[in-house]
Amino acid sequence: MMGWADGYGWMGFGWVFMVLFWALIILGAVALLRWLGMGGDAGRGAPRKTPLEILQERYARGEIEREEYEQKRRDLEG
């Protein structure tokens, strides 16, 4: 009589479960690393600043003079 003891029962699918197990472990590790690597607001739906907004911020902080600001603004809008 053929039964589970002949080695062809659920134990025959052991390799499938092993592959699924390791695939889940690897995918979980990758997801965790990606989640940890995002850090801050980057990539979490924060709107990206346009080049003109960055230029305006630099001018507001005093990093560039008015002439340089006007020239770069014309270049960006041009």
PDB file of N, CA, C and O in Angstrom, chain B, residues numbered from 101:
ATOM      1  N   MET B 101       0.842  -1.168   0.000  1.00  0.00           N
ATOM      2  CA  MET B 101       0.000   0.000   0.000  1.00  0.00           C
ATOM      3  C   MET B 101       0.896   1.244   0.000  1.00  0.00           C
ATOM      4  O   MET B 101       1.850   1.332   0.773  1.00  0.00           O
ATOM      5  N   MET B 102       0.583   2.183  -0.860  1.00  0.00           N
ATOM      6  CA  MET B 102       1.349   3.417  -0.973  1.00  0.00           C
ATOM      7  C   MET B 102       0.798   4.414   0.036  1.00  0.00           C
ATOM      8  O   MET B 102      -0.411   4.626   0.120  1.00  0.00           O
ATOM      9  N   GLY B 103       1.670   5.004   0.777  1.00  0.00           N
ATOM     10  CA  GLY B 103       1.238   5.981   1.770  1.00  0.00           C
ATOM     11  C   GLY B 103       2.260   7.106   1.872  1.00  0.00           C
ATOM     12  O   GLY B 103       3.089   7.289   0.981  1.00  0.00           O
ATOM     13  N   TRP B 104       2.192   7.843   2.951  1.00  0.00           N
ATOM     14  CA  TRP B 104       3.087   8.971   3.156  1.00  0.00           C
ATOM     15  C   TRP B 104       4.506   8.508   3.473  1.00  0.00           C
ATOM     16  O   TRP B 104       5.449   9.292   3.358  1.00  0.00           O
ATOM     17  N   ALA B 105       4.667   7.286   3.858  1.00  0.00           N
ATOM     18  CA  ALA B 105       5.976   6.796   4.278  1.00  0.00           C
ATOM     19  C   ALA B 105       6.911   6.528   3.119  1.00  0.00           C
ATOM     20  O   ALA B 105       8.104   6.317   3.336  1.00  0.00           O
ATOM     21  N   ASP B 106       6.406   6.530   1.891  1.00  0.00           N
ATOM     22  CA  ASP B 106       7.275   6.211   0.764  1.00  0.00           C
ATOM     23  C   ASP B 106       8.107   7.395   0.280  1.00  0.00           C
ATOM     24  O   ASP B 106       8.904   7.240  -0.646  1.00  0.00           O
ATOM     25  N   GLY B 107       7.943   8.574   0.885  1.00  0.00           N
ATOM     26  CA  GLY B 107       8.778   9.723   0.542  1.00  0.00           C
ATOM     27  C   GLY B 107       8.215  10.590  -0.556  1.00  0.00           C
ATOM     28  O   GLY B 107       8.835  11.589  -0.919  1.00  0.00           O
ATOM     29  N   TYR B 108       7.056  10.243  -1.102  1.00  0.00           N
ATOM     30  CA  TYR B 108       6.493  11.040  -2.185  1.00  0.00           C
ATOM     31  C   TYR B 108       5.285  11.858  -1.739  1.00  0.00           C
ATOM     32  O   TYR B 108       4.546  12.380  -2.574  1.00  0.00           O
ATOM     33  N   GLY B 109       5.085  11.969  -0.459  1.00  0.00           N
ATOM     34  CA  GLY B 109       3.966  12.755   0.051  1.00  0.00           C
ATOM     35  C   GLY B 109       4.344  14.232   0.086  1.00  0.00           C
ATOM     36  O   GLY B 109       4.993  14.724  -0.836  1.00  0.00           O
ATOM     37  N   TRP B 110       3.949  14.935   1.127  1.00  0.00           N
ATOM     38  CA  TRP B 110       4.249  16.355   1.257  1.00  0.00           C
ATOM     39  C   TRP B 110       5.750  16.609   1.333  1.00  0.00           C
ATOM     40  O   TRP B 110       6.223  17.691   0.984  1.00  0.00           O
ATOM     41  N   MET B 111       6.482  15.623   1.782  1.00  0.00           N
ATOM     42  CA  MET B 111       7.922  15.811   1.881  1.00  0.00           C
ATOM     43  C   MET B 111       8.564  15.977   0.511  1.00  0.00           C
ATOM     44  O   MET B 111       9.654  16.542   0.407  1.00  0.00           O
ATOM     45  N   GLY B 112       7.925  15.508  -0.514  1.00  0.00           N
ATOM     46  CA  GLY B 112       8.446  15.683  -1.866  1.00  0.00           C
ATOM     47  C   GLY B 112       8.431  17.138  -2.306  1.00  0.00           C
ATOM     48  O   GLY B 112       9.162  17.533  -3.215  1.00  0.00           O
ATOM     49  N   PHE B 113       7.592  17.929  -1.652  1.00  0.00           N
ATOM     50  CA  PHE B 113       7.505  19.353  -1.978  1.00  0.00           C
ATOM     51  C   PHE B 113       8.358  20.207  -1.039  1.00  0.00           C
ATOM     52  O   PHE B 113       8.244  21.433  -1.046  1.00  0.00           O
ATOM     53  N   GLY B 114       9.186  19.589  -0.254  1.00  0.00           N
ATOM     54  CA  GLY B 114      10.017  20.315   0.699  1.00  0.00           C
ATOM     55  C   GLY B 114      10.904  21.351   0.042  1.00  0.00           C
ATOM     56  O   GLY B 114      11.097  22.434   0.594  1.00  0.00           O
ATOM     57  N   TRP B 115      11.439  21.048  -1.106  1.00  0.00           N
ATOM     58  CA  TRP B 115      12.314  21.982  -1.807  1.00  0.00           C
ATOM     59  C   TRP B 115      11.555  23.230  -2.233  1.00  0.00           C
ATOM     60  O   TRP B 115      12.127  24.320  -2.263  1.00  0.00           O
ATOM     61  N   VAL B 116      10.251  23.083  -2.567  1.00  0.00           N
ATOM     62  CA  VAL B 116       9.441  24.238  -2.955  1.00  0.00           C
ATOM     63  C   VAL B 116       9.296  25.180  -1.767  1.00  0.00           C
ATOM     64  O   VAL B 116       9.448  26.394  -1.903  1.00  0.00           O
ATOM     65  N   PHE B 117       9.003  24.615  -0.609  1.00  0.00           N
ATOM     66  CA  PHE B 117       8.852  25.434   0.587  1.00  0.00           C
ATOM     67  C   PHE B 117      10.179  26.090   0.980  1.00  0.00           C
ATOM     68  O   PHE B 117      10.194  27.224   1.458  1.00  0.00           O
ATOM     69  N   MET B 118      11.273  25.389   0.781  1.00  0.00           N
ATOM     70  CA  MET B 118      12.580  25.946   1.091  1.00  0.00           C
ATOM     71  C   MET B 118      12.879  27.135   0.176  1.00  0.00           C
ATOM     72  O   MET B 118      13.375  28.160   0.644  1.00  0.00           O
ATOM     73  N   VAL B 119      12.588  27.015  -1.110  1.00  0.00           N
ATOM     74  CA  VAL B 119      12.809  28.116  -2.054  1.00  0.00           C
ATOM     75  C   VAL B 119      11.924  29.303  -1.696  1.00  0.00           C
ATOM     76  O   VAL B 119      12.385  30.444  -1.700  1.00  0.00           O
ATOM     77  N   LEU B 120      10.651  29.041  -1.386  1.00  0.00           N
ATOM     78  CA  LEU B 120       9.745  30.121  -0.995  1.00  0.00           C
ATOM     79  C   LEU B 120      10.216  30.800   0.290  1.00  0.00           C
ATOM     80  O   LEU B 120      10.169  32.025   0.403  1.00  0.00           O
ATOM     81  N   PHE B 121      10.659  30.021   1.234  1.00  0.00           N
ATOM     82  CA  PHE B 121      11.162  30.563   2.492  1.00  0.00           C
ATOM     83  C   PHE B 121      12.322  31.521   2.250  1.00  0.00           C
ATOM     84  O   PHE B 121      12.310  32.649   2.743  1.00  0.00           O
ATOM     85  N   TRP B 122      13.324  31.079   1.492  1.00  0.00           N
ATOM     86  CA  TRP B 122      14.485  31.923   1.246  1.00  0.00           C
ATOM     87  C   TRP B 122      14.142  33.123   0.372  1.00  0.00           C
ATOM     88  O   TRP B 122      14.719  34.196   0.548  1.00  0.00           O
ATOM     89  N   ALA B 123      13.225  32.962  -0.555  1.00  0.00           N
ATOM     90  CA  ALA B 123      12.798  34.101  -1.379  1.00  0.00           C
ATOM     91  C   ALA B 123      12.142  35.169  -0.510  1.00  0.00           C
ATOM     92  O   ALA B 123      12.388  36.361  -0.696  1.00  0.00           O
ATOM     93  N   LEU B 124      11.307  34.743   0.441  1.00  0.00           N
ATOM     94  CA  LEU B 124      10.668  35.699   1.343  1.00  0.00           C
ATOM     95  C   LEU B 124      11.691  36.385   2.246  1.00  0.00           C
ATOM     96  O   LEU B 124      11.586  37.584   2.504  1.00  0.00           O
ATOM     97  N   ILE B 125      12.669  35.637   2.724  1.00  0.00           N
ATOM     98  CA  ILE B 125      13.718  36.216   3.563  1.00  0.00           C
ATOM     99  C   ILE B 125      14.499  37.268   2.777  1.00  0.00           C
ATOM    100  O   ILE B 125      14.743  38.365   3.279  1.00  0.00           O
ATOM    101  N   ILE B 126      14.885  36.939   1.562  1.00  0.00           N
ATOM    102  CA  ILE B 126      15.670  37.864   0.734  1.00  0.00           C
ATOM    103  C   ILE B 126      14.848  39.098   0.375  1.00  0.00           C
ATOM    104  O   ILE B 126      15.347  40.219   0.473  1.00  0.00           O
ATOM    105  N   LEU B 127      13.601  38.909  -0.039  1.00  0.00           N
ATOM    106  CA  LEU B 127      12.745  40.045  -0.372  1.00  0.00           C
ATOM    107  C   LEU B 127      12.502  40.935   0.843  1.00  0.00           C
ATOM    108  O   LEU B 127      12.478  42.160   0.719  1.00  0.00           O
ATOM    109  N   GLY B 128      12.325  40.337   1.998  1.00  0.00           N
ATOM    110  CA  GLY B 128      12.151  41.117   3.216  1.00  0.00           C
ATOM    111  C   GLY B 128      13.387  41.938   3.545  1.00  0.00           C
ATOM    112  O   GLY B 128      13.276  43.096   3.948  1.00  0.00           O
ATOM    113  N   ALA B 129      14.561  41.346   3.375  1.00  0.00           N
ATOM    114  CA  ALA B 129      15.806  42.063   3.642  1.00  0.00           C
ATOM    115  C   ALA B 129      15.987  43.226   2.666  1.00  0.00           C
ATOM    116  O   ALA B 129      16.392  44.316   3.068  1.00  0.00           O
ATOM    117  N   VAL B 130      15.690  42.998   1.401  1.00  0.00           N
ATOM    118  CA  VAL B 130      15.805  44.060   0.399  1.00  0.00           C
ATOM    119  C   VAL B 130      14.832  45.190   0.711  1.00  0.00           C
ATOM    120  O   VAL B 130      15.202  46.362   0.642  1.00  0.00           O
ATOM    121  N   ALA B 131      13.590  44.848   1.055  1.00  0.00           N
ATOM    122  CA  ALA B 131      12.596  45.874   1.389  1.00  0.00           C
ATOM    123  C   ALA B 131      13.033  46.671   2.614  1.00  0.00           C
ATOM    124  O   ALA B 131      12.872  47.891   2.642  1.00  0.00           O
ATOM    125  N   LEU B 132      13.575  46.012   3.610  1.00  0.00           N
ATOM    126  CA  LEU B 132      14.046  46.692   4.814  1.00  0.00           C
ATOM    127  C   LEU B 132      15.195  47.638   4.492  1.00  0.00           C
ATOM    128  O   LEU B 132      15.218  48.774   4.966  1.00  0.00           O
ATOM    129  N   LEU B 133      16.142  47.179   3.691  1.00  0.00           N
ATOM    130  CA  LEU B 133      17.278  48.029   3.329  1.00  0.00           C
ATOM    131  C   LEU B 133      16.832  49.240   2.518  1.00  0.00           C
ATOM    132  O   LEU B 133      17.342  50.341   2.722  1.00  0.00           O
ATOM    133  N   ARG B 134      15.898  49.050   1.612  1.00  0.00           N
ATOM    134  CA  ARG B 134      15.392  50.179   0.826  1.00  0.00           C
ATOM    135  C   ARG B 134      14.659  51.166   1.710  1.00  0.00           C
ATOM    136  O   ARG B 134      14.795  52.377   1.535  1.00  0.00           O
ATOM    137  N   TRP B 135      13.882  50.662   2.658  1.00  0.00           N
ATOM    138  CA  TRP B 135      13.124  51.533   3.553  1.00  0.00           C
ATOM    139  C   TRP B 135      14.069  52.324   4.451  1.00  0.00           C
ATOM    140  O   TRP B 135      13.859  53.516   4.675  1.00  0.00           O
ATOM    141  N   LEU B 136      15.096  51.673   4.960  1.00  0.00           N
ATOM    142  CA  LEU B 136      16.060  52.351   5.822  1.00  0.00           C
ATOM    143  C   LEU B 136      16.924  53.329   5.034  1.00  0.00           C
ATOM    144  O   LEU B 136      17.336  54.360   5.566  1.00  0.00           O
ATOM    145  N   GLY B 137      17.199  53.018   3.782  1.00  0.00           N
ATOM    146  CA  GLY B 137      18.057  53.854   2.953  1.00  0.00           C
ATOM    147  C   GLY B 137      17.403  55.123   2.461  1.00  0.00           C
ATOM    148  O   GLY B 137      18.093  56.011   1.960  1.00  0.00           O
ATOM    149  N   MET B 138      16.090  55.238   2.588  1.00  0.00           N
ATOM    150  CA  MET B 138      15.423  56.437   2.091  1.00  0.00           C
ATOM    151  C   MET B 138      15.734  57.651   2.940  1.00  0.00           C
ATOM    152  O   MET B 138      15.880  58.745   2.396  1.00  0.00           O
ATOM    153  N   GLY B 139      15.839  57.507   4.220  1.00  0.00           N
ATOM    154  CA  GLY B 139      16.213  58.578   5.131  1.00  0.00           C
ATOM    155  C   GLY B 139      15.603  59.930   4.840  1.00  0.00           C
ATOM    156  O   GLY B 139      15.599  60.357   3.685  1.00  0.00           O
ATOM    157  N   GLY B 140      15.097  60.609   5.825  1.00  0.00           N
ATOM    158  CA  GLY B 140      14.520  61.943   5.651  1.00  0.00           C
ATOM    159  C   GLY B 140      13.285  61.915   4.771  1.00  0.00           C
ATOM    160  O   GLY B 140      12.520  60.951   4.775  1.00  0.00           O
ATOM    161  N   ASP B 141      13.105  62.989   4.016  1.00  0.00           N
ATOM    162  CA  ASP B 141      11.932  63.102   3.152  1.00  0.00           C
ATOM    163  C   ASP B 141      12.203  62.631   1.731  1.00  0.00           C
ATOM    164  O   ASP B 141      11.278  62.526   0.926  1.00  0.00           O
ATOM    165  N   ALA B 142      13.447  62.349   1.420  1.00  0.00           N
ATOM    166  CA  ALA B 142      13.792  61.953   0.058  1.00  0.00           C
ATOM    167  C   ALA B 142      13.051  60.688  -0.349  1.00  0.00           C
ATOM    168  O   ALA B 142      13.140  59.661   0.325  1.00  0.00           O
ATOM    169  N   GLY B 143      12.333  60.768  -1.434  1.00  0.00           N
ATOM    170  CA  GLY B 143      11.640  59.617  -1.972  1.00  0.00           C
ATOM    171  C   GLY B 143      10.348  59.259  -1.266  1.00  0.00           C
ATOM    172  O   GLY B 143       9.733  58.248  -1.605  1.00  0.00           O
ATOM    173  N   ARG B 144       9.919  60.037  -0.314  1.00  0.00           N
ATOM    174  CA  ARG B 144       8.692  59.717   0.418  1.00  0.00           C
ATOM    175  C   ARG B 144       7.562  60.650   0.041  1.00  0.00           C
ATOM    176  O   ARG B 144       6.754  61.019   0.894  1.00  0.00           O
ATOM    177  N   GLY B 145       7.491  61.032  -1.196  1.00  0.00           N
ATOM    178  CA  GLY B 145       6.405  61.867  -1.649  1.00  0.00           C
ATOM    179  C   GLY B 145       6.657  63.352  -1.464  1.00  0.00           C
ATOM    180  O   GLY B 145       5.783  64.161  -1.774  1.00  0.00           O
ATOM    181  N   ALA B 146       7.817  63.732  -0.972  1.00  0.00           N
ATOM    182  CA  ALA B 146       8.120  65.147  -0.840  1.00  0.00           C
ATOM    183  C   ALA B 146       8.297  65.731  -2.234  1.00  0.00           C
ATOM    184  O   ALA B 146       9.015  65.166  -3.059  1.00  0.00           O
ATOM    185  N   PRO B 147       7.647  66.857  -2.500  1.00  0.00           N
ATOM    186  CA  PRO B 147       7.774  67.440  -3.839  1.00  0.00           C
ATOM    187  C   PRO B 147       9.197  67.910  -4.098  1.00  0.00           C
ATOM    188  O   PRO B 147       9.850  68.470  -3.218  1.00  0.00           O
ATOM    189  N   ARG B 148       9.658  67.678  -5.292  1.00  0.00           N
ATOM    190  CA  ARG B 148      10.999  68.104  -5.667  1.00  0.00           C
ATOM    191  C   ARG B 148      10.958  69.576  -6.031  1.00  0.00           C
ATOM    192  O   ARG B 148       9.993  70.061  -6.622  1.00  0.00           O
ATOM    193  N   LYS B 149      12.012  70.270  -5.672  1.00  0.00           N
ATOM    194  CA  LYS B 149      12.094  71.696  -5.980  1.00  0.00           C
ATOM    195  C   LYS B 149      12.536  71.879  -7.420  1.00  0.00           C
ATOM    196  O   LYS B 149      13.352  71.121  -7.944  1.00  0.00           O
ATOM    197  N   THR B 150      11.980  72.901  -8.043  1.00  0.00           N
ATOM    198  CA  THR B 150      12.383  73.241  -9.398  1.00  0.00           C
ATOM    199  C   THR B 150      13.699  74.003  -9.333  1.00  0.00           C
ATOM    200  O   THR B 150      14.046  74.548  -8.285  1.00  0.00           O
ATOM    201  N   PRO B 151      14.428  74.048 -10.428  1.00  0.00           N
ATOM    202  CA  PRO B 151      15.672  74.819 -10.432  1.00  0.00           C
ATOM    203  C   PRO B 151      15.447  76.297 -10.080  1.00  0.00           C
ATOM    204  O   PRO B 151      16.285  76.913  -9.422  1.00  0.00           O
ATOM    205  N   LEU B 152      14.329  76.854 -10.512  1.00  0.00           N
ATOM    206  CA  LEU B 152      14.040  78.254 -10.197  1.00  0.00           C
ATOM    207  C   LEU B 152      13.825  78.447  -8.694  1.00  0.00           C
ATOM    208  O   LEU B 152      14.266  79.450  -8.132  1.00  0.00           O
ATOM    209  N   GLU B 153      13.158  77.505  -8.043  1.00  0.00           N
ATOM    210  CA  GLU B 153      12.957  77.592  -6.596  1.00  0.00           C
ATOM    211  C   GLU B 153      14.284  77.507  -5.854  1.00  0.00           C
ATOM    212  O   GLU B 153      14.504  78.227  -4.879  1.00  0.00           O
ATOM    213  N   ILE B 154      15.158  76.638  -6.310  1.00  0.00           N
ATOM    214  CA  ILE B 154      16.479  76.515  -5.690  1.00  0.00           C
ATOM    215  C   ILE B 154      17.257  77.814  -5.869  1.00  0.00           C
ATOM    216  O   ILE B 154      17.920  78.278  -4.941  1.00  0.00           O
ATOM    217  N   LEU B 155      17.175  78.400  -7.059  1.00  0.00           N
ATOM    218  CA  LEU B 155      17.850  79.666  -7.318  1.00  0.00           C
ATOM    219  C   LEU B 155      17.302  80.766  -6.411  1.00  0.00           C
ATOM    220  O   LEU B 155      18.073  81.558  -5.870  1.00  0.00           O
ATOM    221  N   GLN B 156      15.992  80.822  -6.241  1.00  0.00           N
ATOM    222  CA  GLN B 156      15.382  81.828  -5.373  1.00  0.00           C
ATOM    223  C   GLN B 156      15.837  81.646  -3.922  1.00  0.00           C
ATOM    224  O   GLN B 156      16.086  82.630  -3.225  1.00  0.00           O
ATOM    225  N   GLU B 157      15.947  80.420  -3.471  1.00  0.00           N
ATOM    226  CA  GLU B 157      16.415  80.161  -2.111  1.00  0.00           C
ATOM    227  C   GLU B 157      17.867  80.603  -1.932  1.00  0.00           C
ATOM    228  O   GLU B 157      18.224  81.178  -0.904  1.00  0.00           O
ATOM    229  N   ARG B 158      18.690  80.336  -2.924  1.00  0.00           N
ATOM    230  CA  ARG B 158      20.099  80.748  -2.843  1.00  0.00           C
ATOM    231  C   ARG B 158      20.212  82.268  -2.782  1.00  0.00           C
ATOM    232  O   ARG B 158      21.024  82.804  -2.029  1.00  0.00           O
ATOM    233  N   TYR B 159      19.406  82.951  -3.568  1.00  0.00           N
ATOM    234  CA  TYR B 159      19.417  84.416  -3.542  1.00  0.00           C
ATOM    235  C   TYR B 159      18.914  84.930  -2.193  1.00  0.00           C
ATOM    236  O   TYR B 159      19.473  85.877  -1.638  1.00  0.00           O
ATOM    237  N   ALA B 160      17.872  84.313  -1.674  1.00  0.00           N
ATOM    238  CA  ALA B 160      17.312  84.732  -0.390  1.00  0.00           C
ATOM    239  C   ALA B 160      18.309  84.517   0.744  1.00  0.00           C
ATOM    240  O   ALA B 160      18.330  85.297   1.696  1.00  0.00           O
ATOM    241  N   ARG B 161      19.121  83.491   0.662  1.00  0.00           N
ATOM    242  CA  ARG B 161      20.131  83.234   1.702  1.00  0.00           C
ATOM    243  C   ARG B 161      21.371  84.103   1.529  1.00  0.00           C
ATOM    244  O   ARG B 161      22.238  84.124   2.403  1.00  0.00           O
ATOM    245  N   GLY B 162      21.464  84.815   0.421  1.00  0.00           N
ATOM    246  CA  GLY B 162      22.611  85.680   0.184  1.00  0.00           C
ATOM    247  C   GLY B 162      23.803  84.954  -0.404  1.00  0.00           C
ATOM    248  O   GLY B 162      24.921  85.466  -0.356  1.00  0.00           O
ATOM    249  N   GLU B 163      23.588  83.780  -0.956  1.00  0.00           N
ATOM    250  CA  GLU B 163      24.697  83.011  -1.541  1.00  0.00           C
ATOM    251  C   GLU B 163      25.136  83.592  -2.876  1.00  0.00           C
ATOM    252  O   GLU B 163      26.292  83.438  -3.272  1.00  0.00           O
ATOM    253  N   ILE B 164      24.222  84.259  -3.571  1.00  0.00           N
ATOM    254  CA  ILE B 164      24.542  84.858  -4.864  1.00  0.00           C
ATOM    255  C   ILE B 164      24.048  86.308  -4.875  1.00  0.00           C
ATOM    256  O   ILE B 164      23.124  86.671  -4.147  1.00  0.00           O
ATOM    257  N   GLU B 165      24.683  87.120  -5.713  1.00  0.00           N
ATOM    258  CA  GLU B 165      24.323  88.534  -5.847  1.00  0.00           C
ATOM    259  C   GLU B 165      23.147  88.675  -6.807  1.00  0.00           C
ATOM    260  O   GLU B 165      22.785  87.740  -7.521  1.00  0.00           O
ATOM    261  N   ARG B 166      22.559  89.879  -6.801  1.00  0.00           N
ATOM    262  CA  ARG B 166      21.383  90.148  -7.638  1.00  0.00           C
ATOM    263  C   ARG B 166      21.679  89.937  -9.126  1.00  0.00           C
ATOM    264  O   ARG B 166      20.864  89.350  -9.838  1.00  0.00           O
ATOM    265  N   GLU B 167      22.824  90.404  -9.595  1.00  0.00           N
ATOM    266  CA  GLU B 167      23.158  90.272 -11.016  1.00  0.00           C
ATOM    267  C   GLU B 167      23.228  88.797 -11.428  1.00  0.00           C
ATOM    268  O   GLU B 167      22.701  88.397 -12.466  1.00  0.00           O
ATOM    269  N   GLU B 168      23.891  88.007 -10.587  1.00  0.00           N
ATOM    270  CA  GLU B 168      24.001  86.574 -10.887  1.00  0.00           C
ATOM    271  C   GLU B 168      22.628  85.916 -10.849  1.00  0.00           C
ATOM    272  O   GLU B 168      22.309  85.071 -11.685  1.00  0.00           O
ATOM    273  N   TYR B 169      21.816  86.315  -9.866  1.00  0.00           N
ATOM    274  CA  TYR B 169      20.450  85.776  -9.761  1.00  0.00           C
ATOM    275  C   TYR B 169      19.649  86.094 -11.032  1.00  0.00           C
ATOM    276  O   TYR B 169      19.010  85.211 -11.606  1.00  0.00           O
ATOM    277  N   GLU B 170      19.689  87.356 -11.464  1.00  0.00           N
ATOM    278  CA  GLU B 170      18.920  87.767 -12.644  1.00  0.00           C
ATOM    279  C   GLU B 170      19.384  87.015 -13.894  1.00  0.00           C
ATOM    280  O   GLU B 170      18.564  86.579 -14.701  1.00  0.00           O
ATOM    281  N   GLN B 171      20.695  86.868 -14.048  1.00  0.00           N
ATOM    282  CA  GLN B 171      21.232  86.160 -15.214  1.00  0.00           C
ATOM    283  C   GLN B 171      20.783  84.693 -15.222  1.00  0.00           C
ATOM    284  O   GLN B 171      20.335  84.177 -16.246  1.00  0.00           O
ATOM    285  N   LYS B 172      20.910  84.040 -14.080  1.00  0.00           N
ATOM    286  CA  LYS B 172      20.528  82.628 -14.012  1.00  0.00           C
ATOM    287  C   LYS B 172      19.022  82.451 -14.166  1.00  0.00           C
ATOM    288  O   LYS B 172      18.570  81.470 -14.756  1.00  0.00           O
ATOM    289  N   ARG B 173      18.242  83.396 -13.638  1.00  0.00           N
ATOM    290  CA  ARG B 173      16.787  83.322 -13.780  1.00  0.00           C
ATOM    291  C   ARG B 173      16.398  83.427 -15.258  1.00  0.00           C
ATOM    292  O   ARG B 173      15.543  82.686 -15.742  1.00  0.00           O
ATOM    293  N   ARG B 174      17.047  84.369 -15.969  1.00  0.00           N
ATOM    294  CA  ARG B 174      16.777  84.506 -17.419  1.00  0.00           C
ATOM    295  C   ARG B 174      17.162  83.217 -18.167  1.00  0.00           C
ATOM    296  O   ARG B 174      16.450  82.772 -19.068  1.00  0.00           O
ATOM    297  N   ASP B 175      18.281  82.639 -17.780  1.00  0.00           N
ATOM    298  CA  ASP B 175      18.722  81.395 -18.425  1.00  0.00           C
ATOM    299  C   ASP B 175      17.706  80.283 -18.196  1.00  0.00           C
ATOM    300  O   ASP B 175      17.399  79.518 -19.110  1.00  0.00           O
ATOM    301  N   LEU B 176      17.191  80.197 -16.987  1.00  0.00           N
ATOM    302  CA  LEU B 176      16.231  79.132 -16.668  1.00  0.00           C
ATOM    303  C   LEU B 176      14.884  79.352 -17.341  1.00  0.00           C
ATOM    304  O   LEU B 176      14.251  78.398 -17.796  1.00  0.00           O
ATOM    305  N   GLU B 177      14.449  80.586 -17.405  1.00  0.00           N
ATOM    306  CA  GLU B 177      13.143  80.881 -18.004  1.00  0.00           C
ATOM    307  C   GLU B 177      13.208  80.943 -19.516  1.00  0.00           C
ATOM    308  O   GLU B 177      12.191  80.784 -20.191  1.00  0.00           O
ATOM    309  N   GLY B 178      14.407  81.174 -20.057  1.00  0.00           N
ATOM    310  CA  GLY B 178      14.620  81.404 -21.475  1.00  0.00           C
ATOM    311  C   GLY B 178      14.255  80.281 -22.327  1.00  0.00           C
ATOM    312  O   GLY B 178      14.392  80.362 -23.548  1.00  0.00           O
TER     313      GLY B 178
END
